[in-house]
Amino acid sequence: MLLILIGVIIGFYVLYLILMTVVEHSGIVEELQEIKVLLKEIRDEICTEHVNEEIKEEVLSMEQCPACGITLAETDEACPSCGLSLNNEEE
């Protein structure tokens, strides 16, 4: 019984080695590496475009303080530089 078990284990190991050799020489590994590189490039491009859109939206939402000219965010209620209240402008 022990010899049969050892024979089965050796047989599976040989089959594993044969399959690994076939996969390595079939070009699948190289193709998977190319796909991985392309996916990373696409991810980086999408992330860069997303960040650029966020920056554009942030810049477009900014105004200048009428008193000192500093650039303000749309959410500012007062100028961080001169302290001018910006709530009166919206009314």
C-alpha positions as CSV (number, residue, x, y, z in Angstrom):
1,M,0.0,0.0,0.0
2,L,2.8,2.4,0.9
3,L,4.5,1.7,-2.5
4,I,1.3,2.6,-4.3
5,L,1.0,5.9,-2.4
6,I,4.6,6.8,-3.2
7,G,4.1,5.9,-6.8
8,V,1.0,8.1,-7.0
9,I,2.8,11.0,-5.4
10,I,5.8,10.6,-7.8
11,G,3.3,10.4,-10.7
12,F,1.6,13.6,-9.7
13,Y,4.9,15.4,-9.2
14,V,6.1,14.3,-12.7
15,L,2.7,15.5,-14.2
16,Y,3.2,18.8,-12.4
17,L,6.7,19.2,-13.8
18,I,5.4,18.4,-17.3
19,L,2.5,20.9,-17.1
20,M,4.8,23.6,-15.8
21,T,7.2,23.1,-18.6
22,V,4.4,23.2,-21.2
23,V,3.0,26.4,-19.7
24,E,6.4,28.1,-19.6
25,H,7.2,27.2,-23.2
26,S,3.8,28.0,-24.6
27,G,4.2,31.8,-24.4
28,I,1.3,32.2,-21.9
29,V,3.7,33.6,-19.3
30,E,5.0,36.3,-21.6
31,E,1.5,37.2,-22.7
32,L,0.3,37.4,-19.1
33,Q,3.3,39.7,-18.3
34,E,2.4,41.9,-21.3
35,I,-1.2,42.1,-20.1
36,K,-0.1,43.0,-16.6
37,V,2.1,45.8,-17.9
38,L,-0.8,47.1,-20.1
39,L,-3.2,47.0,-17.2
40,K,-0.8,49.0,-15.0
41,E,-0.4,51.6,-17.8
42,I,-4.2,51.9,-18.2
43,R,-4.6,52.2,-14.4
44,D,-1.9,54.9,-14.2
45,E,-3.5,56.9,-17.1
46,I,-7.0,56.7,-15.5
47,C,-5.6,57.8,-12.1
48,T,-3.8,60.7,-13.7
49,E,-6.9,61.8,-15.6
50,H,-9.0,61.6,-12.5
51,V,-6.5,63.7,-10.5
52,N,-6.3,66.2,-13.3
53,E,-10.1,66.5,-13.4
54,E,-10.2,67.1,-9.6
55,I,-7.5,69.8,-9.9
56,K,-9.4,71.5,-12.8
57,E,-12.6,71.5,-10.8
58,E,-10.8,73.0,-7.8
59,V,-9.2,75.7,-9.9
60,L,-12.5,76.5,-11.6
61,S,-14.3,76.9,-8.2
62,M,-11.8,79.5,-7.0
63,E,-12.3,83.3,-7.1
64,Q,-10.2,86.3,-6.0
65,C,-10.7,88.4,-2.9
66,P,-12.0,91.8,-4.0
67,A,-9.9,93.5,-1.2
68,C,-6.5,91.8,-1.5
69,G,-6.7,89.7,-4.7
70,I,-5.7,86.4,-3.1
71,T,-7.2,83.3,-4.7
72,L,-10.1,82.0,-2.7
73,A,-11.8,78.6,-2.7
74,E,-15.6,78.6,-3.3
75,T,-16.2,77.3,0.2
76,D,-14.3,80.2,1.9
77,E,-16.6,82.4,4.0
78,A,-13.8,84.9,4.7
79,C,-10.6,85.7,3.0
80,P,-7.7,83.8,4.8
81,S,-5.3,86.7,4.0
82,C,-7.2,89.9,4.9
83,G,-10.2,88.5,6.8
84,L,-12.8,90.2,4.5
85,S,-16.2,88.5,5.0
86,L,-17.4,87.0,1.7
87,N,-20.9,86.3,2.8
88,N,-22.2,89.7,1.7
89,E,-21.0,89.2,-1.8
90,E,-23.4,86.3,-2.4
91,E,-26.5,88.3,-1.4
